[in-house]
Amino acid sequence: MTRQTGPSTQADATQKSPHNRRASQPPRNRVRALLAAGLFAGVYGVILTRLVWFGAVDEAVARYNPAPPSVARPDILDRNGEILATDVPSFSVYAEPRRIVDVDEAVEKIMAIFPDLNASTLHRRLSGNGGFTWVKRTITPRQQQAMWEQGVPGVGFRRETRRLYPNGPAAAQVLGAVNIDNKGIAGIERWIDRSGLEALQTAGMDLSSESLTPVELSVDLKVQHAFTDSLKAEIDKYEAVGGAGLVLDVTNGEVLSLVSIPDFDPNDATQAQKPENINRINVGVYEMGSTFKAMTTAMALDSGIFNIHSVLDASRPLSFGRFRINDFRGENRPLNVPEAFLHSSNIAFGRMAMGVGVEGHQAFLRKLGQLDRLTTELPESASPIVPRNWQPVNTATIAFGHGLAVTPLQAAMGIGALVNGGHLYRPTFVKGSDPASRIIQDNVVTPQSGEALRYLMRLNAITGSAKGANLDGYYIGGKTGTAEKVINGRYERTRVMTSFMGILPANDPKYLFLVILDEPKPVEGTHGFRTSGWNAVPAAGRILSRILPIMHMPPTMGNPQNPFANTLALRPFGYDRIRMATYDAVLANY
């Protein structure tokens, strides 16, 4: 047989040859090897890059200082858009001790820039193999440049956010302060954190000041500046240890100004923690003295037990066993309600409250929010000091402002409700919040009782103890208060707190003003007296004369008509039929 060796047979032989099969495989193996090598190189490259990244500043900070260095916050504005607080970029100095070459040299160079640091503490922190430690937080650009020039190995900078209060102490007790990490620790700053900012930061949201909506406060910066400056002058004049002031819009509960002296600069957060710098309006708890008589008057008239013609015997002290209630400068005769108000008779007001009774008195004060803790946006607040065993004697003394201690803001809120038509608004420091949502109690008194109180407060500014605060062209009304301070559990006659609670205009109030002087002295011109009529009242008059034009409240020119003529209060209470010549003369020249 003949074997055929055609083309197809040769091809098959070639494909089946082991030599040829091995010759075709090396190119493929090289590709696989190169791919594997590239993959391993890529993986190790990522690992190497990550290790380098961990050695960089941000990862070192994140690893050894898990908390972020500082956080962004929204701007805080006054009611007119003026900036009260804002974030500014800043830098902090950190060190990686394991990279410090010469600790002694590093400490020497750092101390040359930051002499306020403790050298021994700094030396201890820079020693060893630690990965991260702060050296100095929130430095100035000049300090940063000086540190660059020192060229200390292992020392670097971290970009941060710093809180700036461009107006210094203005409204410090309202604004509060932030800590070194830019987190709120007091005041509105703490409220902002609790209102959602803290939750966003905890959730890991990458926030910037520009992305956050500014917080608009009800405070008026111009009024705040003028009130603070004027009150400081009055504190100096009467040699007081401190003072406080408030402007409250009684129609919606917004606070336009809150002043508390001594104050502090919130740019230095450590000052916010000092006891002497407390917010006397919102945190201080005091016996408010005779300003409480405004509440007692409204309660008595609203009860139906008393009216404007009711006569109360103030000819002799009011006795409870061995305890007696006297008047400071008594008339020693029966007094009707207007006379009791003008002469500020403790005896008469004690009898008013006793007529209403302990339970009725408690119910009325609770309705005005005087027996419970008042809460606002400001986290700092205090509970009133209420008698544990409320007896008739407590009702008699609380009627004229002794024996019950409240915050001044709480007292202002209560009196504001008596003169604004009966709406007890929870005070607010935020502009534009819905007043209806802040009504604690409605119709706290009848319109007639409210108008009666407004009339008496106006009468007191014309011819009574508040006449020192009366200004030409303004319908100012008010009530004075002097309370002895409790020192070591006992009343100290020579140490008093005086106050003036005023309303404007008295016939249809828009604003309530409060001026407090803490421990004023009997200086020249006071004839040895330290009661409010000789200090807090004239001080309030001078302060009002300065801030009212800023509040766009010009005086009424000429001789305006009596705004109380033919009003609701005159008919049921018979003000037009008051027989005493004093009041007839006042009404004729109102």
C-alpha positions as CSV (number, residue, x, y, z in Angstrom):
1,M,0.0,0.0,0.0
2,T,1.2,3.4,-0.7
3,R,1.1,6.0,2.3
4,Q,-0.3,9.4,1.5
5,T,1.5,12.5,2.9
6,G,-0.8,15.3,1.8
7,P,-1.1,18.7,3.3
8,S,-3.8,17.7,5.8
9,T,-1.6,14.9,7.2
10,Q,1.3,17.2,7.7
11,A,-0.8,19.8,9.5
12,D,-2.2,17.2,11.9
13,A,1.4,16.1,12.6
14,T,2.4,19.6,13.4
15,Q,-0.5,20.3,15.8
16,K,0.2,17.1,17.7
17,S,4.0,17.6,18.1
18,P,4.9,18.1,21.8
19,H,7.8,20.4,20.9
20,N,5.5,22.8,19.0
21,R,2.9,22.8,21.8
22,R,5.6,23.9,24.4
23,A,6.8,26.6,22.0
24,S,3.3,28.2,21.9
25,Q,2.8,28.4,25.7
26,P,5.5,30.8,27.0
27,P,3.9,34.0,25.6
28,R,0.7,33.3,27.5
29,N,2.5,32.5,30.7
30,R,4.4,35.7,30.5
31,V,1.1,37.6,30.2
32,R,-0.3,35.9,33.2
33,A,2.8,36.5,35.2
34,L,2.8,40.2,34.2
35,L,-0.8,40.5,35.2
36,A,-0.2,38.9,38.5
37,A,2.8,41.0,39.2
38,G,0.8,44.1,38.2
39,L,-2.0,43.1,40.5
40,F,0.3,42.6,43.5
41,A,2.1,45.8,42.7
42,G,-1.2,47.6,42.7
43,V,-2.3,46.1,46.0
44,Y,1.0,46.9,47.6
45,G,0.9,50.3,46.1
46,V,-2.5,51.0,47.6
47,I,-1.2,49.7,51.0
48,L,1.9,51.9,50.7
49,T,-0.2,54.9,49.7
50,R,-2.5,54.3,52.7
51,L,0.4,54.0,55.0
52,V,1.8,57.3,53.8
53,W,-1.7,58.8,54.1
54,F,-1.8,57.6,57.7
55,G,1.4,59.4,58.3
56,A,0.0,62.6,57.0
57,V,-1.4,65.4,59.2
58,D,-5.2,64.7,58.9
59,E,-4.9,60.9,59.5
60,A,-2.6,61.4,62.4
61,V,-5.0,63.8,64.0
62,A,-8.0,61.5,63.2
63,R,-6.1,58.5,64.7
64,Y,-4.8,60.0,67.8
65,N,-7.5,62.6,68.4
66,P,-10.7,61.0,67.3
67,A,-12.9,64.0,68.1
68,P,-12.9,66.6,65.3
69,P,-10.8,69.7,66.2
70,S,-13.7,72.1,65.7
71,V,-17.1,72.3,64.2
72,A,-19.0,74.8,62.0
73,R,-21.8,76.9,63.6
74,P,-24.4,79.2,62.1
75,D,-24.1,83.0,62.4
76,I,-26.1,84.6,65.2
77,L,-27.8,87.9,64.2
78,D,-29.7,90.6,66.1
79,R,-33.2,91.5,65.1
80,N,-31.9,94.0,62.6
81,G,-29.4,91.6,60.9
82,E,-26.3,92.8,62.8
83,I,-23.8,90.0,63.4
84,L,-23.5,88.9,67.1
85,A,-21.5,85.7,66.5
86,T,-19.8,84.2,63.5
87,D,-17.1,81.6,62.5
88,V,-13.7,82.7,61.3
89,P,-10.9,80.4,60.0
90,S,-8.1,79.7,62.4
91,F,-5.2,77.3,62.9
92,S,-4.0,75.2,65.8
93,V,-0.5,73.8,66.4
94,Y,0.0,70.1,67.0
95,A,3.0,67.9,67.4
96,E,3.9,64.3,66.7
97,P,6.2,63.4,69.7
98,R,7.8,60.4,67.9
99,R,9.1,62.7,65.2
100,I,10.6,65.3,67.6
101,V,14.4,65.2,67.2
102,D,15.4,67.3,70.3
103,V,12.6,67.8,72.9
104,D,14.5,70.5,74.8
105,E,15.1,72.6,71.7
106,A,11.5,72.1,70.5
107,V,10.2,73.3,73.9
108,E,12.5,76.3,73.9
109,K,11.3,77.4,70.4
110,I,7.7,76.8,71.1
111,M,7.8,78.7,74.4
112,A,9.4,81.7,72.5
113,I,6.1,82.0,70.5
114,F,3.7,80.9,73.2
115,P,5.1,82.1,76.6
116,D,1.7,81.4,78.3
117,L,2.2,77.7,78.0
118,N,3.6,75.7,80.9
119,A,7.1,74.5,79.9
120,S,7.2,71.4,82.1
121,T,3.8,70.2,80.9
122,L,4.8,70.9,77.3
123,H,8.1,69.0,77.7
124,R,6.2,66.0,79.2
125,R,3.7,66.0,76.3
126,L,6.4,66.1,73.6
127,S,8.5,63.3,75.1
128,G,8.0,59.7,74.2
129,N,6.7,58.0,71.1
130,G,3.2,59.4,71.0
131,G,1.6,60.0,67.6
132,F,-0.3,63.2,68.3
133,T,-0.7,66.0,70.9
134,W,-2.1,69.5,70.7
135,V,0.4,72.3,71.4
136,K,-1.8,75.4,71.1
137,R,-5.3,75.8,69.9
138,T,-6.6,78.7,67.8
139,I,-3.5,80.8,67.1
140,T,-3.2,84.1,65.3
141,P,-1.7,84.4,61.8
142,R,1.3,86.2,63.2
143,Q,1.9,83.3,65.6
144,Q,1.5,80.8,62.8
145,Q,4.1,82.6,60.7
146,A,6.5,82.8,63.7
147,M,6.2,79.0,64.2
148,W,6.9,78.4,60.6
149,E,10.1,80.4,60.9
150,Q,11.2,78.3,63.9
151,G,11.0,75.2,61.8
152,V,10.6,72.6,64.5
153,P,10.5,69.0,63.2
154,G,7.4,67.1,64.1
155,V,5.3,70.2,64.6
156,G,2.5,71.2,62.2
157,F,-0.7,73.1,61.8
158,R,-4.3,72.1,61.6
159,R,-7.0,74.3,60.0
160,E,-9.8,75.0,62.5
161,T,-12.9,77.1,63.0
162,R,-13.0,79.8,65.7
163,R,-16.0,81.5,67.1
164,L,-15.8,85.3,67.1
165,Y,-18.1,87.7,69.0
166,P,-17.4,91.1,67.3
167,N,-19.3,93.1,69.9
168,G,-17.4,91.8,72.9
169,P,-19.6,91.7,76.0
170,A,-22.7,92.9,74.3
171,A,-25.6,90.4,75.1
172,A,-23.0,88.0,76.5
173,Q,-25.4,86.3,78.9
174,V,-27.8,85.7,76.1
175,L,-25.3,84.5,73.5
176,G,-23.4,82.3,76.0
177,A,-20.1,80.8,74.8
178,V,-18.4,77.9,73.0
179,N,-15.6,75.6,74.1
180,I,-12.3,75.1,72.4
181,D,-13.9,72.7,70.0
182,N,-16.5,75.3,69.0
183,K,-19.3,73.5,70.7
184,G,-21.9,75.5,72.7
185,I,-21.5,75.4,76.5
186,A,-24.0,78.1,77.5
187,G,-26.7,80.5,76.3
188,I,-28.1,80.6,72.8
189,E,-24.9,78.8,71.6
190,R,-25.9,75.7,73.7
191,W,-29.5,76.0,72.6
192,I,-28.4,75.9,68.9
193,D,-26.5,72.6,69.5
194,R,-29.5,71.1,71.3
195,S,-31.9,72.2,68.5
196,G,-30.3,70.0,65.9
197,L,-26.7,71.1,65.2
198,E,-25.3,68.5,67.6
199,A,-27.3,65.7,65.9
200,L,-26.1,66.7,62.5
201,Q,-22.5,66.7,63.6
202,T,-23.0,63.3,65.3
203,A,-24.4,61.9,62.1
204,G,-21.2,62.9,60.4
205,M,-22.6,65.7,58.2
206,D,-19.9,67.8,56.6
207,L,-21.1,71.3,57.6
208,S,-19.9,74.8,56.9
209,S,-21.0,78.1,58.3
210,E,-22.2,79.1,54.9
211,S,-24.5,76.0,54.6
212,L,-26.3,76.8,57.9
213,T,-29.2,79.2,58.2
214,P,-28.3,82.2,60.5
215,V,-30.2,82.4,63.8
216,E,-32.0,85.7,64.3
217,L,-32.4,86.8,67.8
218,S,-35.1,89.2,69.2
219,V,-32.3,91.3,70.8
220,D,-31.7,94.8,69.4
221,L,-27.9,95.4,69.5
222,K,-28.2,99.2,69.5
223,V,-30.6,99.1,72.5
224,Q,-28.4,96.6,74.2
225,H,-25.3,98.8,73.9
226,A,-27.1,101.9,75.2
227,F,-28.8,100.0,78.0
228,T,-25.6,98.4,79.1
229,D,-23.6,101.6,79.0
230,S,-26.2,103.6,80.9
231,L,-26.7,100.9,83.6
232,K,-23.0,100.7,84.2
233,A,-23.0,104.5,84.8
234,E,-25.9,104.1,87.3
235,I,-24.1,101.2,89.1
236,D,-21.1,103.4,89.5
237,K,-23.2,106.4,90.6
238,Y,-24.9,104.4,93.4
239,E,-21.9,102.3,94.3
240,A,-23.8,99.1,93.7
241,V,-22.1,95.7,93.4
242,G,-24.1,94.9,90.2
243,G,-27.2,95.5,88.3
244,A,-29.5,94.1,85.6
245,G,-32.0,95.3,83.0
246,L,-34.7,94.0,80.6
247,V,-36.8,95.3,77.8
248,L,-39.7,92.9,77.0
249,D,-42.3,93.3,74.3
250,V,-45.4,92.4,76.2
251,T,-47.5,91.9,73.0
252,N,-45.5,88.8,71.9
253,G,-43.0,88.0,74.7
254,E,-39.9,88.9,72.7
255,V,-36.8,90.1,74.7
256,L,-35.3,93.2,73.0
257,S,-32.5,93.7,75.6
258,L,-31.2,91.7,78.6
259,V,-28.4,93.3,80.6
260,S,-26.6,91.7,83.5
261,I,-23.6,93.4,85.2
262,P,-20.9,92.2,85.8
263,D,-20.8,90.8,82.3
264,F,-18.0,89.1,80.4
265,D,-16.4,88.8,76.9
266,P,-17.6,85.6,75.3
267,N,-14.4,85.5,73.2
268,D,-12.9,84.2,76.4
269,A,-15.1,81.3,77.3
270,T,-13.5,80.8,80.7
271,Q,-15.2,84.0,81.9
272,A,-18.7,82.5,81.3
273,Q,-18.2,80.0,84.1
274,K,-17.4,82.5,86.8
275,P,-20.2,82.8,89.4
276,E,-20.2,86.6,89.5
277,N,-21.0,86.6,85.8
278,I,-24.3,84.8,86.0
279,N,-27.4,86.0,84.1
280,R,-29.2,87.9,86.9
281,I,-32.3,88.2,84.8
282,N,-32.8,84.5,83.9
283,V,-30.8,82.6,86.5
284,G,-30.7,84.8,89.6
285,V,-33.6,84.1,92.1
286,Y,-34.7,87.1,94.2
287,E,-37.4,88.4,96.3
288,M,-38.8,91.1,94.0
289,G,-40.1,93.4,96.8
290,S,-43.0,95.8,96.1
291,T,-43.1,95.1,92.3
292,F,-45.2,92.0,93.4
293,K,-47.8,94.4,94.7
294,A,-48.9,94.9,91.0
295,M,-49.8,91.2,91.0
296,T,-51.6,91.4,94.4
297,T,-53.6,94.4,93.1
298,A,-54.8,92.6,90.0
299,M,-55.6,89.5,92.0
300,A,-57.7,91.5,94.5
301,L,-59.7,93.4,91.9
302,D,-60.1,90.3,89.7
303,S,-61.4,88.2,92.7
304,G,-64.5,90.4,93.0
305,I,-63.9,90.7,96.8
306,F,-62.3,94.1,96.4
307,N,-62.9,97.1,94.1
308,I,-61.3,100.4,93.6
309,H,-63.2,102.0,96.5
310,S,-62.4,99.2,99.0
311,V,-60.7,100.5,102.1
312,L,-58.1,98.5,104.0
313,D,-57.0,99.3,107.6
314,A,-53.4,100.4,107.6
315,S,-53.6,102.2,110.9
316,R,-51.9,99.4,112.9
317,P,-49.5,96.5,112.1
318,L,-50.8,93.2,110.8
319,S,-50.0,90.6,113.5
320,F,-49.4,86.9,113.2
321,G,-48.5,85.8,116.8
322,R,-45.2,87.5,117.6
323,F,-44.6,88.4,114.0
324,R,-45.8,91.8,112.8
325,I,-46.0,93.4,109.4
326,N,-45.4,97.2,109.3
327,D,-45.1,99.9,106.6
328,F,-41.8,101.4,105.8
329,R,-43.2,104.9,106.1
330,G,-46.8,104.3,107.1
331,E,-49.7,106.6,106.7
332,N,-51.2,105.1,109.9
333,R,-54.8,105.3,108.6
334,P,-57.3,103.4,106.5
335,L,-56.3,103.4,102.7
336,N,-58.4,102.8,99.6
337,V,-56.8,100.7,96.8
338,P,-55.3,103.6,94.9
339,E,-53.8,105.1,98.1
340,A,-52.4,101.7,99.1
341,F,-50.8,101.4,95.7
342,L,-49.3,104.9,95.7
343,H,-48.0,104.6,99.3
344,S,-46.9,101.0,98.8
345,S,-48.5,99.9,102.1
346,N,-47.3,96.4,103.2
347,I,-50.2,96.2,105.7
348,A,-52.9,97.0,103.1
349,F,-51.5,94.5,100.6
350,G,-51.2,91.9,103.3
351,R,-54.9,92.4,104.1
352,M,-55.8,92.2,100.4
353,A,-54.1,88.8,100.0
354,M,-55.6,87.5,103.3
355,G,-59.0,88.5,102.0
356,V,-58.5,86.3,98.9
357,G,-57.1,83.5,101.0
358,V,-54.1,81.2,100.9
359,E,-55.5,78.8,98.2
360,G,-56.8,81.7,96.0
361,H,-53.4,83.4,96.3
362,Q,-51.5,80.3,95.4
363,A,-53.8,79.6,92.4
364,F,-53.4,83.1,91.1
365,L,-49.6,83.1,91.3
366,R,-49.5,79.6,89.7
367,K,-51.6,80.9,86.9
368,L,-49.1,83.7,86.4
369,G,-46.2,81.2,86.2
370,Q,-44.6,82.3,89.5
371,L,-44.5,79.0,91.3
372,D,-42.9,76.9,88.5
373,R,-39.6,76.9,86.8
374,L,-39.6,79.2,83.7
375,T,-37.9,77.7,80.7
376,T,-36.8,79.6,77.6
377,E,-34.3,79.0,74.8
378,L,-31.6,79.8,77.3
379,P,-30.6,76.5,78.9
380,E,-29.7,78.3,82.2
381,S,-32.8,78.8,84.4
382,A,-33.7,78.5,88.1
383,S,-36.7,77.3,90.0
384,P,-38.5,79.7,92.3
385,I,-38.0,79.4,96.1
386,V,-41.5,78.6,97.4
387,P,-42.4,78.2,101.1
388,R,-42.6,74.5,102.0
389,N,-45.4,75.0,104.4
390,W,-47.5,77.9,103.0
391,Q,-49.3,79.5,105.9
392,P,-51.5,82.7,106.1
393,V,-48.4,84.6,107.2
394,N,-46.6,83.5,104.0
395,T,-49.6,84.8,101.9
396,A,-49.4,88.1,103.8
397,T,-45.7,88.6,103.2
398,I,-45.6,87.3,99.6
399,A,-48.4,89.9,98.8
400,F,-45.7,92.6,99.1
401,G,-42.8,90.6,97.6
402,H,-41.2,88.9,100.5
403,G,-41.0,85.2,101.2
404,L,-41.2,84.1,97.5
405,A,-38.1,84.3,95.3
406,V,-38.4,84.2,91.5
407,T,-36.2,85.1,88.6
408,P,-36.7,88.8,87.4
409,L,-37.7,87.4,83.9
410,Q,-40.4,85.4,85.6
411,A,-41.8,88.4,87.5
412,A,-41.6,90.5,84.3
413,M,-43.5,87.8,82.4
414,G,-46.3,87.8,85.0
415,I,-46.8,91.6,85.2
416,G,-46.6,91.7,81.4
417,A,-49.6,89.3,81.2
418,L,-51.5,91.6,83.6
419,V,-51.2,94.7,81.4
420,N,-51.3,93.2,77.9
421,G,-54.9,91.9,78.0
422,G,-54.3,88.8,80.0
423,H,-51.9,86.7,77.7
424,L,-49.2,85.0,79.6
425,Y,-46.4,84.5,76.9
426,R,-43.4,82.4,77.5
427,P,-40.5,84.9,76.9
428,T,-38.4,84.2,73.8
429,F,-35.0,85.4,72.6
430,V,-35.6,84.3,69.0
431,K,-37.1,86.8,66.5
432,G,-40.4,85.9,64.8
433,S,-41.4,82.8,66.8
434,D,-45.2,82.2,66.9
435,P,-46.6,84.0,69.9
436,A,-49.7,81.7,70.0
437,S,-47.4,78.6,70.4
438,R,-45.9,80.3,73.5
439,I,-49.1,81.1,75.4
440,I,-48.8,79.5,78.8
441,Q,-52.1,80.8,80.1
442,D,-54.8,83.0,78.5
443,N,-57.2,85.4,80.2
444,V,-55.2,85.5,83.4
445,V,-57.3,88.6,84.4
446,T,-60.4,90.3,83.0
447,P,-59.9,93.4,80.7
448,Q,-61.3,95.6,83.5
449,S,-58.7,94.4,86.1
450,G,-55.9,94.8,83.6
451,E,-56.9,98.3,82.8
452,A,-57.3,99.1,86.4
453,L,-53.7,98.0,87.1
454,R,-52.4,100.0,84.1
455,Y,-54.2,103.1,85.4
456,L,-52.7,102.7,88.9
457,M,-49.2,102.2,87.5
458,R,-49.6,105.4,85.5
459,L,-50.9,107.2,88.5
460,N,-47.8,106.0,90.5
461,A,-45.5,107.5,87.8
462,I,-47.3,110.9,88.1
463,T,-47.6,111.3,91.8
464,G,-46.3,108.2,93.6
465,S,-43.0,106.5,94.2
466,A,-42.3,106.0,90.5
467,K,-42.5,109.7,89.6
468,G,-38.7,109.9,89.2
469,A,-38.9,107.8,86.1
470,N,-41.7,109.9,84.4
471,L,-40.6,111.5,81.2
472,D,-42.4,114.4,79.5
473,G,-44.3,113.3,76.4
474,Y,-44.4,109.6,77.5
475,Y,-47.2,107.7,79.2
476,I,-44.9,105.8,81.5
477,G,-46.4,103.7,84.3
478,G,-44.6,101.6,86.9
479,K,-44.1,100.0,90.3
480,T,-41.1,100.2,92.5
481,G,-39.6,97.5,94.7
482,T,-37.1,97.3,97.5
483,A,-36.2,93.9,99.1
484,E,-33.7,93.2,101.9
485,K,-31.2,90.6,100.9
486,V,-31.0,87.3,102.8
487,I,-27.5,86.8,104.1
488,N,-26.7,83.6,106.0
489,G,-30.4,82.9,106.4
490,R,-31.3,86.3,107.8
491,Y,-32.5,89.5,106.3
492,E,-29.8,92.2,106.2
493,R,-31.4,95.7,106.5
494,T,-28.4,97.5,105.0
495,R,-28.1,95.3,101.9
496,V,-31.0,95.6,99.6
497,M,-31.9,95.0,96.0
498,T,-34.0,97.8,94.4
499,S,-36.0,97.6,91.2
500,F,-38.3,99.5,88.9
501,M,-40.8,97.7,86.7
502,G,-42.2,100.1,84.1
503,I,-44.6,99.9,81.2
504,L,-45.0,102.1,78.1
505,P,-47.4,103.5,77.0
506,A,-49.4,102.9,80.1
507,N,-52.8,103.0,78.4
508,D,-51.9,100.4,75.8
509,P,-48.5,98.8,76.8
510,K,-46.0,97.7,74.1
511,Y,-42.9,97.4,76.3
512,L,-42.1,96.5,79.8
513,F,-38.8,97.8,81.3
514,L,-37.0,96.5,84.3
515,V,-34.1,98.1,86.1
516,I,-32.4,96.4,89.1
517,L,-29.6,97.7,91.3
518,D,-27.9,95.3,93.6
519,E,-26.8,96.8,97.0
520,P,-27.0,100.5,96.1
521,K,-25.5,102.8,98.7
522,P,-27.0,106.0,100.1
523,V,-24.9,108.5,98.2
524,E,-25.0,112.2,97.8
525,G,-28.5,113.4,96.8
526,T,-30.3,110.4,98.3
527,H,-30.6,111.9,101.8
528,G,-29.4,108.7,103.4
529,F,-32.0,106.5,101.7
530,R,-31.3,103.4,99.7
531,T,-34.9,102.5,98.7
532,S,-35.7,102.2,95.0
533,G,-37.4,105.6,94.7
534,W,-34.0,107.2,95.3
535,N,-31.9,105.1,93.0
536,A,-33.5,102.5,90.7
537,V,-36.3,104.9,89.7
538,P,-34.2,107.9,88.6
539,A,-31.8,105.5,87.1
540,A,-34.6,104.0,85.0
541,G,-35.7,107.5,83.9
542,R,-32.2,108.3,82.6
543,I,-31.9,105.0,80.9
544,L,-35.3,105.3,79.2
545,S,-34.5,108.8,78.0
546,R,-31.5,107.3,76.1
547,I,-33.0,104.1,74.7
548,L,-36.5,105.2,73.7
549,P,-35.3,107.3,70.7
550,I,-33.3,104.3,69.6
551,M,-36.5,102.2,69.8
552,H,-38.2,104.7,67.5
553,M,-40.5,106.0,70.2
554,P,-40.5,109.8,70.1
555,P,-42.3,111.8,72.8
556,T,-45.8,113.1,72.2
557,M,-45.6,116.8,71.9
558,G,-48.0,119.3,73.5
559,N,-50.6,118.5,76.2
560,P,-52.2,115.1,75.1
561,Q,-55.6,114.1,76.4
562,N,-56.0,111.6,79.2
563,P,-55.8,108.2,77.4
564,F,-57.8,106.6,80.2
565,A,-60.9,108.8,79.6
566,N,-64.0,106.8,78.8
567,T,-62.3,103.5,78.9
568,L,-63.7,100.2,80.2
569,A,-62.0,100.5,83.5
570,L,-63.4,103.9,84.4
571,R,-67.0,102.8,84.4
572,P,-67.1,99.6,86.4
573,F,-64.5,100.8,88.9
574,G,-65.7,104.4,89.0
575,Y,-62.4,106.2,88.5
576,D,-64.4,109.2,87.4
577,R,-66.1,109.3,90.8
578,I,-62.9,109.2,92.9
579,R,-63.6,111.8,95.6
580,M,-60.1,112.5,96.9
581,A,-58.8,115.9,95.8
582,T,-55.3,114.5,95.0
583,Y,-56.7,112.2,92.4
584,D,-59.1,114.8,91.0
585,A,-56.2,117.1,90.5
586,V,-54.1,114.4,88.8
587,L,-56.9,113.5,86.5
588,A,-57.5,117.1,85.6
589,N,-53.9,117.5,84.6
590,Y,-53.3,114.1,83.1
